[in-house]
Amino acid sequence: MNFLNKILSVIFSVILLSSQSLALELDLSVDEEIRKNYNPSKLENETLPPLPKVNGSSTPQPTGTGTSTPPKTLPSGSQTTQGQSAGFQKYPVKTGEYKKKNGIKVRSGQKFTVRSQQAVSSATREGARISFALSYDTQLKRSGFIIPAGTVFHGEIIETHNPQITGNGGLLVMQVDSVTYNGSTTHIEAKITKANHKKIFINNIKGERGYIDGMVKSMRPGRKFFNTMMRWTNKLSDLGILVILTPITVVSGAVVYGVNMIGSPVFAIFSKGGKVYFPAGTEFEIKMLEEAYL
């Protein structure tokens, strides 16, 4: 069977190779017609542009009038071979370092007397900005330099709340964080130590406590009732037989007053403290917590 397959494969290969369908015949008659009617050499000379002359030692130059030459100097801002730019410094001078070297040193502990330029209170929203103007020329410690009056300090309202129950007064916390001198604003760390000539502790300005006042106020109704009963006692003692009612008025007045007095600490829980309010122009004292350079 294998021998028969080999014979058939040979016969099929011979037929395939001898077939005329695989032959490629080129028709050159079209090319001959073109050469008879047209002159190819003449077309090449008249129609096509001449080739440029190229020398082996020179580099070809682009044709046209828009030739450009490389710039002799680099433009501003471009990188030089040393890795630096011609238009700006690689390491600019830092403002903080410049002020520390050439500025006016304000030492820690320096105090300034200022006046507020806005009204503030325990009802002012947190985050509000406030400014203070220096009240008079102030001489700095050691250096003796004079900070002129009118220099503006800036601060922020850190925390506030209105008077609360249990006699808790209003709260106002301000932080001084910058000063503007000679047109330049500098960050500082400072706190308020006096407000309207009163010392401030831990930078918290508190309203007056109202718990004791609340106790006194809560006893007023009992005291008023007791005084009324005493007046009635005096009147009944002058009416003869009605004098027998005087013990009732005395006892009732004393009982009500006593109950009111015993319950006053409980009643005072619902009383509120005082508000905090400073109008514009109020005098404050500012104390530096860290040294700064203006």
C-alpha positions as CSV (number, residue, x, y, z in Angstrom):
1,M,0.0,0.0,0.0
2,N,2.9,2.3,0.8
3,F,4.5,1.6,-2.6
4,L,1.3,2.5,-4.4
5,N,1.2,5.9,-2.5
6,K,4.7,6.6,-3.5
7,I,3.9,6.0,-7.2
8,L,0.9,8.2,-7.1
9,S,2.8,11.0,-5.4
10,V,5.5,10.9,-8.1
11,I,2.9,11.0,-10.9
12,F,1.1,14.0,-9.2
13,S,4.3,15.9,-8.9
14,V,5.3,15.5,-12.5
15,I,1.9,16.7,-13.7
16,L,2.0,19.7,-11.4
17,L,5.5,20.8,-12.6
18,S,4.6,20.4,-16.2
19,S,1.4,22.5,-16.0
20,Q,1.4,25.8,-18.0
21,S,-0.7,27.6,-15.3
22,L,2.5,28.3,-13.2
23,A,4.4,30.0,-16.0
24,L,4.8,33.8,-15.8
25,E,4.9,35.6,-19.1
26,L,5.8,39.3,-19.2
27,D,4.3,41.6,-21.8
28,L,7.0,44.1,-22.9
29,S,5.0,45.6,-25.7
30,V,3.8,48.5,-23.4
31,D,7.3,49.5,-22.6
32,E,8.2,49.5,-26.3
33,E,5.3,51.8,-27.1
34,I,6.3,54.3,-24.4
35,R,9.9,54.4,-25.8
36,K,8.6,55.0,-29.3
37,N,6.3,58.0,-28.4
38,Y,8.3,59.6,-25.6
39,N,12.0,60.4,-25.0
40,P,12.8,59.3,-21.4
41,S,16.1,61.1,-21.3
42,K,14.5,64.4,-22.4
43,L,11.8,64.0,-19.7
44,E,14.5,63.5,-17.0
45,N,16.5,66.6,-18.1
46,E,13.5,69.0,-18.5
47,T,11.1,67.9,-15.8
48,L,13.1,66.7,-12.8
49,P,15.1,69.3,-10.8
50,P,18.9,69.0,-10.7
51,L,20.5,67.0,-7.9
52,P,22.5,69.0,-5.4
53,K,26.2,68.8,-5.5
54,V,27.5,67.0,-2.4
55,N,31.2,67.1,-1.2
56,G,32.4,64.3,0.9
57,S,34.1,66.6,3.4
58,S,31.2,69.0,4.0
59,T,27.8,68.5,5.6
60,P,24.8,69.2,3.5
61,Q,23.1,72.5,4.1
62,P,19.3,72.8,3.9
63,T,17.9,74.6,1.0
64,G,15.7,77.7,1.2
65,T,16.1,81.2,2.6
66,G,15.1,80.4,6.2
67,T,18.5,79.2,7.5
68,S,19.2,79.7,11.2
69,T,22.4,79.9,13.1
70,P,22.8,78.5,16.7
71,P,22.6,81.2,19.4
72,K,25.8,82.4,20.8
73,T,24.4,82.8,24.4
74,L,21.8,80.7,26.2
75,P,18.4,82.3,26.9
76,S,17.5,83.4,30.4
77,G,16.4,80.5,32.6
78,S,18.1,77.8,30.5
79,Q,20.5,75.3,32.1
80,T,24.2,75.8,31.7
81,T,26.8,73.1,31.5
82,Q,27.5,73.4,35.3
83,G,23.9,72.5,36.1
84,Q,22.9,76.1,37.0
85,S,20.6,78.5,35.3
86,A,21.6,81.9,34.0
87,G,18.4,83.6,35.0
88,F,18.0,82.7,38.7
89,Q,20.0,81.5,41.7
90,K,20.0,77.8,42.3
91,Y,19.8,78.3,46.1
92,P,17.6,81.4,46.8
93,V,18.1,83.2,50.1
94,K,15.5,82.1,52.7
95,T,13.5,84.9,54.3
96,G,13.8,83.5,57.8
97,E,17.6,83.2,57.6
98,Y,17.9,86.7,56.1
99,K,15.8,88.2,59.0
100,K,17.8,86.2,61.6
101,K,21.0,87.6,60.1
102,N,20.0,91.2,59.5
103,G,16.7,91.7,61.3
104,I,15.8,93.2,64.7
105,K,15.8,90.7,67.5
106,V,12.8,90.6,69.8
107,R,13.7,88.5,72.9
108,S,11.4,86.1,74.7
109,G,9.7,87.8,77.6
110,Q,9.4,91.2,75.9
111,K,6.1,92.9,76.7
112,F,4.1,95.3,74.6
113,T,1.1,97.4,75.6
114,V,-1.5,97.5,72.8
115,R,-5.1,98.4,72.1
116,S,-7.6,96.3,70.3
117,Q,-8.9,97.5,67.0
118,Q,-12.1,95.4,67.2
119,A,-14.6,94.6,69.9
120,V,-14.4,91.0,71.2
121,S,-16.5,89.0,73.6
122,S,-17.4,85.5,74.7
123,A,-19.9,85.4,71.9
124,T,-17.3,86.0,69.1
125,R,-16.9,83.0,66.8
126,E,-13.9,80.8,67.1
127,G,-11.3,81.4,64.3
128,A,-12.1,85.2,64.0
129,R,-9.1,87.4,63.4
130,I,-8.3,90.4,65.7
131,S,-5.6,93.1,65.5
132,F,-3.9,95.2,68.1
133,A,-2.0,98.5,67.7
134,L,1.0,99.3,69.8
135,S,0.0,102.1,72.2
136,Y,3.4,103.9,72.4
137,D,7.0,103.6,71.4
138,T,8.5,100.5,73.1
139,Q,12.3,99.9,73.7
140,L,13.5,96.4,73.2
141,K,15.5,94.6,75.8
142,R,19.3,94.7,75.5
143,S,19.4,96.0,71.9
144,G,17.6,99.2,72.8
145,F,15.9,99.4,69.4
146,I,12.6,101.3,69.4
147,I,9.4,99.7,68.0
148,P,7.3,102.7,67.0
149,A,3.7,103.2,68.2
150,G,1.1,102.0,65.8
151,T,2.9,98.7,65.0
152,V,0.2,96.2,64.4
153,F,0.0,92.8,66.1
154,H,-2.4,90.1,64.8
155,G,-4.2,87.4,66.7
156,E,-6.9,84.8,66.5
157,I,-9.8,83.7,68.6
158,I,-9.0,80.2,69.7
159,E,-11.9,79.3,72.0
160,T,-15.1,81.0,73.2
161,H,-18.3,80.1,74.9
162,N,-21.2,82.0,76.5
163,P,-22.0,81.9,80.2
164,Q,-23.2,78.5,81.3
165,I,-25.2,76.9,84.2
166,T,-23.6,76.1,87.6
167,G,-22.4,79.7,87.6
168,N,-19.8,79.2,84.9
169,G,-18.8,82.5,83.3
170,G,-18.1,83.2,79.6
171,L,-14.7,82.3,78.1
172,L,-12.5,84.1,75.6
173,V,-9.1,82.7,74.5
174,M,-6.9,84.7,72.1
175,Q,-3.6,83.9,70.6
176,V,-1.2,86.5,69.1
177,D,0.6,85.0,66.1
178,S,2.2,87.7,64.0
179,V,3.3,91.3,63.8
180,T,3.6,93.7,60.9
181,Y,6.7,95.9,61.0
182,N,7.9,98.1,58.2
183,G,5.6,96.5,55.7
184,S,6.7,92.9,56.5
185,T,4.7,90.4,58.6
186,T,6.6,88.1,60.9
187,H,5.3,85.0,62.7
188,I,5.6,85.2,66.5
189,E,4.6,83.2,69.5
190,A,3.0,85.4,72.2
191,K,0.1,85.5,74.7
192,I,-2.1,88.0,76.4
193,T,-1.1,88.6,80.1
194,K,-3.4,91.6,80.9
195,A,-6.8,92.6,79.7
196,N,-8.2,96.0,80.7
197,H,-5.5,96.2,83.4
198,K,-6.4,92.8,84.9
199,K,-4.0,89.9,84.9
200,I,-4.9,86.9,82.8
201,F,-3.8,83.4,83.8
202,I,-3.1,80.7,81.2
203,N,-4.3,83.0,78.5
204,N,-7.9,82.3,79.4
205,I,-10.2,85.3,79.9
206,K,-13.1,84.2,82.1
207,G,-16.3,85.9,83.0
208,E,-17.2,86.3,86.7
209,R,-18.4,83.2,88.5
210,G,-22.1,83.3,89.3
211,Y,-22.6,80.4,91.6
212,I,-22.5,82.4,94.9
213,D,-24.6,85.2,93.4
214,G,-27.0,82.5,92.3
215,M,-27.3,81.2,95.9
216,V,-27.9,84.7,97.2
217,K,-30.5,85.3,94.5
218,S,-32.3,82.0,95.2
219,M,-32.7,83.0,98.9
220,R,-34.4,86.3,98.1
221,P,-38.0,84.8,97.8
222,G,-37.7,83.1,101.2
223,R,-36.3,86.2,102.8
224,K,-39.0,88.3,101.3
225,F,-41.7,85.9,102.6
226,F,-40.2,86.0,106.0
227,N,-40.2,89.8,106.2
228,T,-43.8,89.8,105.1
229,M,-44.8,87.4,107.9
230,M,-43.0,89.6,110.4
231,R,-45.0,92.6,109.4
232,W,-48.2,90.7,109.7
233,T,-47.0,89.5,113.2
234,N,-46.6,93.2,114.3
235,K,-50.1,94.1,113.0
236,L,-51.8,91.1,114.7
237,S,-50.1,91.9,118.0
238,D,-51.9,95.3,118.0
239,L,-55.4,93.8,117.3
240,G,-56.1,92.4,120.7
241,I,-57.5,88.9,120.5
242,L,-55.8,88.3,117.1
243,V,-52.5,88.2,118.8
244,I,-53.1,84.4,119.1
245,L,-52.4,84.2,115.4
246,T,-48.9,85.6,115.6
247,P,-47.2,82.3,116.2
248,I,-48.6,81.0,112.9
249,T,-47.1,83.9,110.9
250,V,-43.8,83.7,112.7
251,V,-43.4,79.9,112.2
252,S,-44.6,79.9,108.6
253,G,-42.2,82.7,107.7
254,A,-39.2,81.0,109.4
255,V,-40.0,77.6,107.8
256,V,-40.2,79.0,104.3
257,Y,-37.1,81.0,104.8
258,G,-35.2,78.0,106.2
259,V,-36.3,75.7,103.4
260,N,-35.2,78.3,100.9
261,M,-31.8,78.7,102.5
262,I,-31.2,75.0,102.7
263,G,-32.2,74.5,99.0
264,S,-30.2,77.5,97.7
265,P,-27.1,75.5,96.7
266,V,-29.4,73.3,94.5
267,F,-31.3,76.3,93.1
268,A,-27.9,78.0,92.3
269,I,-27.0,75.2,89.9
270,F,-29.3,76.8,87.2
271,S,-27.7,80.2,87.6
272,K,-25.2,81.5,84.9
273,G,-21.9,83.4,85.2
274,G,-21.0,86.7,83.8
275,K,-20.2,87.6,80.1
276,V,-16.9,88.6,78.7
277,Y,-16.9,91.8,76.5
278,F,-14.1,94.2,75.5
279,P,-15.0,97.1,73.3
280,A,-12.6,98.4,70.6
281,G,-9.8,100.4,72.1
282,T,-9.4,98.1,75.2
283,E,-5.9,98.0,76.5
284,F,-4.1,94.6,76.5
285,E,-0.6,93.5,77.4
286,I,1.2,91.0,75.1
287,K,4.2,88.9,76.2
288,M,6.6,87.2,73.8
289,L,7.0,83.4,74.4
290,E,9.8,82.9,71.9
291,E,12.4,85.2,70.3
292,A,11.6,86.6,66.8
293,Y,13.4,88.7,64.2
294,L,11.6,91.6,62.5
